[in-house]
C-alpha cells in the first residue's frame, strides 16, 4: 500500500489532499477503524454514525460504506 494507515484525525484529514484512488480509500477506512477502536467505540456505534442521514452520501452509499467498515473491522486484530 502506498499510504500508511493514519493514526489520528489530523492524518486522515491530511489525506484529502491526495488524489483519490482505491489505496487511499482503503487507508482512510483502516485509519477510521483504528481510531474508533482506540477511542473504545464499538462497530455498532461506528455503523450507526455511518448510517445516519447526511448530505454527502445517499442511503445506498451509506449502507455500502458500513459494509466495508464491518469487513475492515473484522480484518484488523
Gaussian input, Z-matrix of N, CA and C with variables (Angstrom, degrees):
# hf/3-21g

backbone

0 1
 N
 C     1     B1
 C     2     B2     1     A1
 N     3     B3     2     A2     1     D1
 C     4     B4     3     A3     2     D2
 C     5     B5     4     A4     3     D3
 N     6     B6     5     A5     4     D4
 C     7     B7     6     A6     5     D5
 C     8     B8     7     A7     6     D6
 N     9     B9     8     A8     7     D7
 C    10    B10     9     A9     8     D8
 C    11    B11    10    A10     9     D9
 N    12    B12    11    A11    10    D10
 C    13    B13    12    A12    11    D11
 C    14    B14    13    A13    12    D12
 N    15    B15    14    A14    13    D13
 C    16    B16    15    A15    14    D14
 C    17    B17    16    A16    15    D15
 N    18    B18    17    A17    16    D16
 C    19    B19    18    A18    17    D17
 C    20    B20    19    A19    18    D18
 N    21    B21    20    A20    19    D19
 C    22    B22    21    A21    20    D20
 C    23    B23    22    A22    21    D21
 N    24    B24    23    A23    22    D22
 C    25    B25    24    A24    23    D23
 C    26    B26    25    A25    24    D24
 N    27    B27    26    A26    25    D25
 C    28    B28    27    A27    26    D26
 C    29    B29    28    A28    27    D27
 N    30    B30    29    A29    28    D28
 C    31    B31    30    A30    29    D29
 C    32    B32    31    A31    30    D30
 N    33    B33    32    A32    31    D31
 C    34    B34    33    A33    32    D32
 C    35    B35    34    A34    33    D33
 N    36    B36    35    A35    34    D34
 C    37    B37    36    A36    35    D35
 C    38    B38    37    A37    36    D36
 N    39    B39    38    A38    37    D37
 C    40    B40    39    A39    38    D38
 C    41    B41    40    A40    39    D39
 N    42    B42    41    A41    40    D40
 C    43    B43    42    A42    41    D41
 C    44    B44    43    A43    42    D42
 N    45    B45    44    A44    43    D43
 C    46    B46    45    A45    44    D44
 C    47    B47    46    A46    45    D45
 N    48    B48    47    A47    46    D46
 C    49    B49    48    A48    47    D47
 C    50    B50    49    A49    48    D48
 N    51    B51    50    A50    49    D49
 C    52    B52    51    A51    50    D50
 C    53    B53    52    A52    51    D51
 N    54    B54    53    A53    52    D52
 C    55    B55    54    A54    53    D53
 C    56    B56    55    A55    54    D54
 N    57    B57    56    A56    55    D55
 C    58    B58    57    A57    56    D56
 C    59    B59    58    A58    57    D57
 N    60    B60    59    A59    58    D58
 C    61    B61    60    A60    59    D59
 C    62    B62    61    A61    60    D60
 N    63    B63    62    A62    61    D61
 C    64    B64    63    A63    62    D62
 C    65    B65    64    A64    63    D63
 N    66    B66    65    A65    64    D64
 C    67    B67    66    A66    65    D65
 C    68    B68    67    A67    66    D66
 N    69    B69    68    A68    67    D67
 C    70    B70    69    A69    68    D68
 C    71    B71    70    A70    69    D69
 N    72    B72    71    A71    70    D70
 C    73    B73    72    A72    71    D71
 C    74    B74    73    A73    72    D72
 N    75    B75    74    A74    73    D73
 C    76    B76    75    A75    74    D74
 C    77    B77    76    A76    75    D75
 N    78    B78    77    A77    76    D76
 C    79    B79    78    A78    77    D77
 C    80    B80    79    A79    78    D78
 N    81    B81    80    A80    79    D79
 C    82    B82    81    A81    80    D80
 C    83    B83    82    A82    81    D81
 N    84    B84    83    A83    82    D82
 C    85    B85    84    A84    83    D83
 C    86    B86    85    A85    84    D84
 N    87    B87    86    A86    85    D85
 C    88    B88    87    A87    86    D86
 C    89    B89    88    A88    87    D87
 N    90    B90    89    A89    88    D88
 C    91    B91    90    A90    89    D89
 C    92    B92    91    A91    90    D90
 N    93    B93    92    A92    91    D91
 C    94    B94    93    A93    92    D92
 C    95    B95    94    A94    93    D93
 N    96    B96    95    A95    94    D94
 C    97    B97    96    A96    95    D95
 C    98    B98    97    A97    96    D96
 N    99    B99    98    A98    97    D97
 C   100   B100    99    A99    98    D98
 C   101   B101   100   A100    99    D99
 N   102   B102   101   A101   100   D100
 C   103   B103   102   A102   101   D101
 C   104   B104   103   A103   102   D102
 N   105   B105   104   A104   103   D103
 C   106   B106   105   A105   104   D104
 C   107   B107   106   A106   105   D105
 N   108   B108   107   A107   106   D106
 C   109   B109   108   A108   107   D107
 C   110   B110   109   A109   108   D108
 N   111   B111   110   A110   109   D109
 C   112   B112   111   A111   110   D110
 C   113   B113   112   A112   111   D111
 N   114   B114   113   A113   112   D112
 C   115   B115   114   A114   113   D113
 C   116   B116   115   A115   114   D114
 N   117   B117   116   A116   115   D115
 C   118   B118   117   A117   116   D116
 C   119   B119   118   A118   117   D117
 N   120   B120   119   A119   118   D118
 C   121   B121   120   A120   119   D119
 C   122   B122   121   A121   120   D120
 N   123   B123   122   A122   121   D121
 C   124   B124   123   A123   122   D122
 C   125   B125   124   A124   123   D123
 N   126   B126   125   A125   124   D124
 C   127   B127   126   A126   125   D125
 C   128   B128   127   A127   126   D126
 N   129   B129   128   A128   127   D127
 C   130   B130   129   A129   128   D128
 C   131   B131   130   A130   129   D129
 N   132   B132   131   A131   130   D130
 C   133   B133   132   A132   131   D131
 C   134   B134   133   A133   132   D132
 N   135   B135   134   A134   133   D133
 C   136   B136   135   A135   134   D134
 C   137   B137   136   A136   135   D135
 N   138   B138   137   A137   136   D136
 C   139   B139   138   A138   137   D137
 C   140   B140   139   A139   138   D138
 N   141   B141   140   A140   139   D139
 C   142   B142   141   A141   140   D140
 C   143   B143   142   A142   141   D141
 N   144   B144   143   A143   142   D142
 C   145   B145   144   A144   143   D143
 C   146   B146   145   A145   144   D144
 N   147   B147   146   A146   145   D145
 C   148   B148   147   A147   146   D146
 C   149   B149   148   A148   147   D147
 N   150   B150   149   A149   148   D148
 C   151   B151   150   A150   149   D149
 C   152   B152   151   A151   150   D150
 N   153   B153   152   A152   151   D151
 C   154   B154   153   A153   152   D152
 C   155   B155   154   A154   153   D153
 N   156   B156   155   A155   154   D154
 C   157   B157   156   A156   155   D155
 C   158   B158   157   A157   156   D156
 N   159   B159   158   A158   157   D157
 C   160   B160   159   A159   158   D158
 C   161   B161   160   A160   159   D159
 N   162   B162   161   A161   160   D160
 C   163   B163   162   A162   161   D161
 C   164   B164   163   A163   162   D162
 N   165   B165   164   A164   163   D163
 C   166   B166   165   A165   164   D164
 C   167   B167   166   A166   165   D165
 N   168   B168   167   A167   166   D166
 C   169   B169   168   A168   167   D167
 C   170   B170   169   A169   168   D168
 N   171   B171   170   A170   169   D169
 C   172   B172   171   A171   170   D170
 C   173   B173   172   A172   171   D171
 N   174   B174   173   A173   172   D172
 C   175   B175   174   A174   173   D173
 C   176   B176   175   A175   174   D174
 N   177   B177   176   A176   175   D175
 C   178   B178   177   A177   176   D176
 C   179   B179   178   A178   177   D177
 N   180   B180   179   A179   178   D178
 C   181   B181   180   A180   179   D179
 C   182   B182   181   A181   180   D180
 N   183   B183   182   A182   181   D181
 C   184   B184   183   A183   182   D182
 C   185   B185   184   A184   183   D183
 N   186   B186   185   A185   184   D184
 C   187   B187   186   A186   185   D185
 C   188   B188   187   A187   186   D186
 N   189   B189   188   A188   187   D187
 C   190   B190   189   A189   188   D188
 C   191   B191   190   A190   189   D189
 N   192   B192   191   A191   190   D190
 C   193   B193   192   A192   191   D191
 C   194   B194   193   A193   192   D192
 N   195   B195   194   A194   193   D193
 C   196   B196   195   A195   194   D194
 C   197   B197   196   A196   195   D195
 N   198   B198   197   A197   196   D196
 C   199   B199   198   A198   197   D197
 C   200   B200   199   A199   198   D198
 N   201   B201   200   A200   199   D199
 C   202   B202   201   A201   200   D200
 C   203   B203   202   A202   201   D201
 N   204   B204   203   A203   202   D202
 C   205   B205   204   A204   203   D203
 C   206   B206   205   A205   204   D204
 N   207   B207   206   A206   205   D205
 C   208   B208   207   A207   206   D206
 C   209   B209   208   A208   207   D207
 N   210   B210   209   A209   208   D208
 C   211   B211   210   A210   209   D209
 C   212   B212   211   A211   210   D210
 N   213   B213   212   A212   211   D211
 C   214   B214   213   A213   212   D212
 C   215   B215   214   A214   213   D213
 N   216   B216   215   A215   214   D214
 C   217   B217   216   A216   215   D215
 C   218   B218   217   A217   216   D216
 N   219   B219   218   A218   217   D217
 C   220   B220   219   A219   218   D218
 C   221   B221   220   A220   219   D219
 N   222   B222   221   A221   220   D220
 C   223   B223   222   A222   221   D221
 C   224   B224   223   A223   222   D222
 N   225   B225   224   A224   223   D223
 C   226   B226   225   A225   224   D224
 C   227   B227   226   A226   225   D225
 N   228   B228   227   A227   226   D226
 C   229   B229   228   A228   227   D227
 C   230   B230   229   A229   228   D228

   B1=1.4415
   B2=1.5264
   B3=1.3061
   B4=1.4607
   B5=1.5185
   B6=1.3152
   B7=1.4556
   B8=1.5131
   B9=1.3397
   B10=1.4663
   B11=1.5272
   B12=1.3199
   B13=1.4616
   B14=1.5185
   B15=1.3265
   B16=1.4587
   B17=1.5275
   B18=1.3406
   B19=1.4576
   B20=1.5233
   B21=1.3170
   B22=1.4670
   B23=1.5263
   B24=1.3270
   B25=1.4654
   B26=1.5343
   B27=1.3168
   B28=1.4653
   B29=1.5269
   B30=1.3223
   B31=1.4633
   B32=1.5351
   B33=1.3166
   B34=1.4653
   B35=1.5223
   B36=1.3234
   B37=1.4665
   B38=1.5251
   B39=1.3270
   B40=1.4669
   B41=1.5316
   B42=1.3125
   B43=1.4600
   B44=1.5257
   B45=1.3179
   B46=1.4672
   B47=1.5252
   B48=1.3105
   B49=1.4608
   B50=1.5246
   B51=1.3417
   B52=1.4589
   B53=1.5303
   B54=1.3302
   B55=1.4657
   B56=1.5300
   B57=1.3177
   B58=1.4616
   B59=1.5277
   B60=1.3299
   B61=1.4532
   B62=1.5254
   B63=1.3143
   B64=1.4596
   B65=1.5201
   B66=1.3170
   B67=1.4639
   B68=1.5291
   B69=1.3098
   B70=1.4630
   B71=1.5254
   B72=1.3151
   B73=1.4649
   B74=1.5292
   B75=1.3208
   B76=1.4661
   B77=1.5247
   B78=1.3386
   B79=1.4631
   B80=1.5234
   B81=1.3243
   B82=1.4658
   B83=1.5278
   B84=1.3207
   B85=1.4653
   B86=1.5234
   B87=1.3203
   B88=1.4731
   B89=1.5261
   B90=1.3162
   B91=1.4571
   B92=1.5159
   B93=1.3281
   B94=1.4685
   B95=1.5244
   B96=1.3218
   B97=1.4653
   B98=1.5302
   B99=1.3063
   B100=1.4729
   B101=1.5314
   B102=1.3105
   B103=1.4653
   B104=1.5283
   B105=1.3272
   B106=1.4659
   B107=1.5232
   B108=1.3164
   B109=1.4749
   B110=1.5233
   B111=1.3333
   B112=1.4691
   B113=1.5287
   B114=1.3287
   B115=1.4609
   B116=1.5226
   B117=1.3351
   B118=1.4551
   B119=1.5186
   B120=1.3274
   B121=1.4540
   B122=1.5279
   B123=1.3076
   B124=1.4655
   B125=1.5224
   B126=1.3249
   B127=1.4608
   B128=1.5273
   B129=1.3136
   B130=1.4583
   B131=1.5326
   B132=1.3219
   B133=1.4695
   B134=1.5247
   B135=1.3313
   B136=1.4600
   B137=1.5259
   B138=1.3144
   B139=1.4599
   B140=1.5257
   B141=1.3151
   B142=1.4668
   B143=1.5189
   B144=1.3224
   B145=1.4691
   B146=1.5197
   B147=1.3185
   B148=1.4668
   B149=1.5298
   B150=1.3214
   B151=1.4601
   B152=1.5261
   B153=1.3215
   B154=1.4690
   B155=1.5275
   B156=1.3270
   B157=1.4642
   B158=1.5175
   B159=1.3079
   B160=1.4616
   B161=1.5137
   B162=1.2986
   B163=1.4651
   B164=1.5191
   B165=1.3441
   B166=1.4536
   B167=1.5290
   B168=1.3250
   B169=1.4640
   B170=1.5252
   B171=1.3233
   B172=1.4595
   B173=1.5341
   B174=1.3221
   B175=1.4677
   B176=1.5229
   B177=1.3145
   B178=1.4746
   B179=1.5232
   B180=1.3191
   B181=1.4652
   B182=1.5281
   B183=1.3359
   B184=1.4713
   B185=1.5298
   B186=1.3295
   B187=1.4711
   B188=1.5233
   B189=1.3302
   B190=1.4613
   B191=1.5322
   B192=1.3348
   B193=1.4651
   B194=1.5270
   B195=1.3110
   B196=1.4681
   B197=1.5263
   B198=1.3271
   B199=1.4633
   B200=1.5239
   B201=1.3259
   B202=1.4774
   B203=1.5211
   B204=1.3314
   B205=1.4615
   B206=1.5257
   B207=1.3142
   B208=1.4751
   B209=1.5301
   B210=1.3256
   B211=1.4635
   B212=1.5340
   B213=1.3308
   B214=1.4653
   B215=1.5147
   B216=1.3262
   B217=1.4685
   B218=1.5296
   B219=1.3171
   B220=1.4650
   B221=1.5238
   B222=1.3280
   B223=1.4690
   B224=1.5293
   B225=1.3341
   B226=1.4643
   B227=1.5139
   B228=1.3381
   B229=1.4781
   B230=1.5097
   A1=108.34
   A2=116.28
   A3=121.15
   A4=113.49
   A5=118.07
   A6=122.08
   A7=109.41
   A8=117.34
   A9=118.48
   A10=109.26
   A11=116.45
   A12=120.20
   A13=107.63
   A14=117.89
   A15=121.09
   A16=111.25
   A17=115.24
   A18=121.42
   A19=113.84
   A20=117.02
   A21=119.45
   A22=110.17
   A23=116.45
   A24=119.08
   A25=111.63
   A26=116.79
   A27=120.81
   A28=111.02
   A29=116.64
   A30=120.34
   A31=110.66
   A32=116.58
   A33=119.94
   A34=109.24
   A35=116.50
   A36=121.67
   A37=111.35
   A38=117.35
   A39=121.34
   A40=111.83
   A41=117.59
   A42=120.62
   A43=113.00
   A44=117.42
   A45=118.28
   A46=112.05
   A47=117.02
   A48=121.18
   A49=112.38
   A50=116.46
   A51=121.81
   A52=110.11
   A53=116.98
   A54=118.71
   A55=110.08
   A56=116.29
   A57=120.62
   A58=109.78
   A59=114.39
   A60=122.13
   A61=107.83
   A62=116.44
   A63=120.66
   A64=112.38
   A65=117.39
   A66=120.79
   A67=111.31
   A68=117.02
   A69=120.41
   A70=109.89
   A71=116.90
   A72=120.84
   A73=110.15
   A74=117.45
   A75=121.57
   A76=111.01
   A77=117.61
   A78=121.11
   A79=110.99
   A80=116.97
   A81=120.17
   A82=110.63
   A83=117.46
   A84=120.02
   A85=110.29
   A86=117.31
   A87=120.64
   A88=110.36
   A89=117.15
   A90=120.87
   A91=112.33
   A92=116.80
   A93=120.45
   A94=110.20
   A95=116.89
   A96=120.08
   A97=110.15
   A98=116.57
   A99=121.08
   A100=111.20
   A101=116.50
   A102=121.58
   A103=111.42
   A104=116.45
   A105=120.62
   A106=110.43
   A107=116.84
   A108=119.86
   A109=111.24
   A110=116.82
   A111=119.75
   A112=111.61
   A113=116.55
   A114=121.37
   A115=112.11
   A116=116.35
   A117=121.27
   A118=114.47
   A119=117.38
   A120=119.90
   A121=109.93
   A122=114.97
   A123=120.62
   A124=110.12
   A125=114.51
   A126=120.37
   A127=109.87
   A128=117.14
   A129=120.78
   A130=111.10
   A131=117.12
   A132=120.32
   A133=110.99
   A134=116.05
   A135=120.15
   A136=110.54
   A137=116.59
   A138=120.63
   A139=111.06
   A140=117.16
   A141=120.41
   A142=110.98
   A143=116.88
   A144=120.20
   A145=110.58
   A146=116.92
   A147=120.75
   A148=110.89
   A149=116.75
   A150=119.92
   A151=113.56
   A152=117.48
   A153=120.47
   A154=109.64
   A155=115.59
   A156=120.09
   A157=110.69
   A158=115.66
   A159=121.54
   A160=108.88
   A161=116.60
   A162=121.57
   A163=112.70
   A164=117.47
   A165=120.78
   A166=111.88
   A167=116.31
   A168=120.90
   A169=110.72
   A170=116.26
   A171=118.77
   A172=108.79
   A173=116.51
   A174=121.05
   A175=112.19
   A176=117.87
   A177=121.32
   A178=110.67
   A179=117.85
   A180=121.22
   A181=110.98
   A182=116.81
   A183=119.90
   A184=110.60
   A185=117.32
   A186=120.26
   A187=111.01
   A188=116.51
   A189=121.13
   A190=110.06
   A191=115.86
   A192=120.12
   A193=111.10
   A194=117.73
   A195=119.32
   A196=110.62
   A197=117.51
   A198=121.10
   A199=110.53
   A200=116.63
   A201=120.00
   A202=111.36
   A203=116.74
   A204=120.02
   A205=111.12
   A206=117.01
   A207=120.64
   A208=110.27
   A209=116.70
   A210=119.68
   A211=110.60
   A212=117.00
   A213=120.30
   A214=110.91
   A215=116.86
   A216=122.07
   A217=110.08
   A218=116.01
   A219=120.76
   A220=112.67
   A221=116.91
   A222=121.28
   A223=113.16
   A224=115.92
   A225=119.36
   A226=109.56
   A227=115.73
   A228=118.88
   A229=112.75
   D1=137.07
   D2=-178.62
   D3=-79.54
   D4=-16.39
   D5=-178.10
   D6=-114.53
   D7=133.54
   D8=174.00
   D9=-72.29
   D10=155.58
   D11=176.57
   D12=-71.15
   D13=122.97
   D14=-178.19
   D15=-65.44
   D16=146.42
   D17=-178.86
   D18=-105.56
   D19=-7.46
   D20=-175.58
   D21=-146.99
   D22=162.47
   D23=175.69
   D24=-59.18
   D25=-34.18
   D26=179.63
   D27=-64.52
   D28=-41.13
   D29=178.70
   D30=-67.74
   D31=-37.95
   D32=177.03
   D33=-64.26
   D34=-47.05
   D35=179.86
   D36=-60.11
   D37=-39.38
   D38=-178.98
   D39=-64.09
   D40=-26.61
   D41=-179.29
   D42=-67.94
   D43=-16.11
   D44=179.74
   D45=-68.17
   D46=-10.73
   D47=175.70
   D48=-79.42
   D49=-12.46
   D50=-177.60
   D51=-88.18
   D52=152.97
   D53=173.27
   D54=-64.90
   D55=138.42
   D56=-175.77
   D57=-78.16
   D58=127.67
   D59=172.48
   D60=-147.72
   D61=178.20
   D62=-175.73
   D63=-60.08
   D64=-38.94
   D65=-178.22
   D66=-68.24
   D67=-37.64
   D68=177.58
   D69=-64.69
   D70=-45.34
   D71=179.19
   D72=-60.98
   D73=-43.37
   D74=178.45
   D75=-62.03
   D76=-41.95
   D77=179.49
   D78=-64.40
   D79=-41.26
   D80=179.72
   D81=-66.95
   D82=-43.55
   D83=178.20
   D84=-61.05
   D85=-45.01
   D86=178.12
   D87=-61.81
   D88=-40.68
   D89=178.90
   D90=-64.33
   D91=-40.62
   D92=178.46
   D93=-64.57
   D94=-45.16
   D95=178.58
   D96=-60.52
   D97=-45.48
   D98=179.84
   D99=-61.53
   D100=-44.01
   D101=-178.82
   D102=-66.44
   D103=-45.70
   D104=-179.27
   D105=-62.61
   D106=-42.57
   D107=177.87
   D108=-63.04
   D109=-41.52
   D110=-178.66
   D111=-65.79
   D112=-22.58
   D113=178.15
   D114=-89.84
   D115=1.99
   D116=176.82
   D117=79.76
   D118=13.58
   D119=177.99
   D120=-82.78
   D121=158.25
   D122=-179.82
   D123=-99.27
   D124=167.23
   D125=174.94
   D126=-60.75
   D127=-37.48
   D128=179.98
   D129=-63.22
   D130=-39.81
   D131=177.84
   D132=-66.08
   D133=-42.34
   D134=178.37
   D135=-63.80
   D136=-43.90
   D137=179.22
   D138=-61.09
   D139=-42.08
   D140=178.31
   D141=-61.03
   D142=-39.72
   D143=178.64
   D144=-65.14
   D145=-42.25
   D146=-178.13
   D147=-68.67
   D148=-37.96
   D149=-177.27
   D150=-79.99
   D151=-10.07
   D152=177.97
   D153=-64.09
   D154=142.91
   D155=179.02
   D156=-58.66
   D157=138.61
   D158=173.73
   D159=-148.71
   D160=176.85
   D161=-177.42
   D162=-94.05
   D163=-3.27
   D164=-174.78
   D165=-93.09
   D166=-48.17
   D167=-175.65
   D168=-114.93
   D169=145.62
   D170=173.73
   D171=-83.05
   D172=175.47
   D173=-174.98
   D174=-58.91
   D175=-43.63
   D176=-179.56
   D177=-63.73
   D178=-42.00
   D179=179.30
   D180=-65.63
   D181=-39.04
   D182=178.93
   D183=-64.97
   D184=-39.41
   D185=178.13
   D186=-66.60
   D187=-41.60
   D188=177.34
   D189=-60.34
   D190=-45.28
   D191=179.69
   D192=-64.76
   D193=-39.94
   D194=179.39
   D195=-63.87
   D196=-34.87
   D197=176.56
   D198=-65.70
   D199=-43.68
   D200=177.46
   D201=-61.66
   D202=-42.51
   D203=179.35
   D204=-63.43
   D205=-39.84
   D206=178.61
   D207=-63.67
   D208=-41.17
   D209=178.32
   D210=-65.59
   D211=-41.76
   D212=177.07
   D213=-63.85
   D214=-39.68
   D215=179.97
   D216=-59.33
   D217=-43.15
   D218=-179.54
   D219=-72.54
   D220=-23.27
   D221=-177.58
   D222=-80.31
   D223=-23.99
   D224=-178.16
   D225=-97.58
   D226=139.77
   D227=179.83
   D228=-69.10

